[in-house]
Structures are given as structure tokens and as C-alpha cells.
Amino acid sequence: MTISYTISQISDVAQQLIAKVPNKTLCFYGEMGAGKTTLIKALVKELKGSGSTSSPTFGIVNEYHRENGELLGYHFDFYRLNHESEAWDLGLEDYLSSDTWIFMEWPEKIEGLLPPDRAEIRIEILDEKTRQLSMM
């Protein structure tokens, strides 16, 4: 699946992605500023998440809930990690074993710990306003 899109089409892209992903563990690859967090925000919104959505760069993980309080999922940003072991220290194994959505930014930082049943989503900057998403 490959889609080119602009920010005005992000909700449609999120809907298409939700319909096509093989499981709830999504790994987002792309350079800084490619729009990983923006796409995750759109996904959380389409999944009926409540509250604000932001990148967990400094806290490493954010927890999202649905409007009824039910746990929706977790959003990780591994950018600041220096070693895979730091992800284990956060309790990554417990998060991955939960039956919730898992959104991971910078998963290449923990490549050896990624579960085999995951969707890899690559976002490429085509120009200032256009991105290309590829799902593997």
C-alpha cells in the first residue's frame, strides 16, 4: 500500500490505514518532520480517542483512552534512547503484550526488540506539503 497525501487528506489516510493494517502494532519510520506524530494524532482521532495527542519525545510513552475511559493504546517515541535496554527498562514487554494499539516512532532505535507481528509504515517527504506513505 502506497499513498501520497497532503495534510488536508490526513483523516482519509488514517481511515485507510486502520482498514488495512494486519494488527495493532504500528512502527513509523521517517525523518524528523516527516509527519509521524501528525499521522498518529489522526489515527487516534479516527479510533475515537479522547483528550490531546502529542509526541511523547520527553516522556517516551503516552497513554490514550477512548471517550468512555477505555484504554485505546500507547504511543512511543524512542528518539532519545541510546540503547535498546532502555526500552526494556520502560516495561516495553508489558506494553507489547497488551491488546491495545501500539504506535512507535523511531522503532529503528529498538530494532532487536520489535515484535514480528507488526506493520511498518514509512513516511517520505515528497515536498513541503506532500508526503508518501508506504506500508509493509
FENJOGI-V511663 format. One record per residue. PHI is phi in whole degrees, -180 to 180 (none if undefined). Layout:
PHI ; PHI
This chain:
none ; -133 ; -137 ; -100 ; -156 ; -116 ; -59 ; -68 ; -103 ; -62 ; -64 ; -64 ; -63 ; -62 ; -61 ; -63 ; -64 ; -59 ; -71 ; -106 ; -66 ; -78 ; -159 ; -95 ; -104 ; -118 ; -107 ; -106 ; -113 ; 161 ; -69 ; -55 ; 86 ; -74 ; 112 ; -62 ; -64 ; -61 ; -68 ; -63 ; -58 ; -66 ; -63 ; -60 ; -62 ; -66 ; -87 ; 68 ; -73 ; -113 ; 80 ; -88 ; -122 ; -146 ; -71 ; -88 ; -51 ; -88 ; -92 ; 73 ; -137 ; -116 ; -111 ; -117 ; -125 ; -81 ; -59 ; -84 ; 93 ; -65 ; -65 ; -93 ; 170 ; -128 ; -123 ; -106 ; -129 ; -92 ; -53 ; -84 ; -70 ; -102 ; -152 ; -55 ; -59 ; -64 ; -69 ; -63 ; -62 ; -78 ; 88 ; -52 ; -57 ; -66 ; -61 ; -67 ; -87 ; -79 ; -94 ; -134 ; -72 ; -125 ; -113 ; -122 ; -98 ; 59 ; -66 ; -62 ; -72 ; -129 ; -47 ; -71 ; -106 ; -70 ; -71 ; -67 ; -93 ; -141 ; -104 ; -102 ; -119 ; -109 ; -117 ; -116 ; -82 ; -89 ; -158 ; -55 ; -113 ; -117 ; -122 ; -124 ; -104 ; -128 ; -113 ; -120
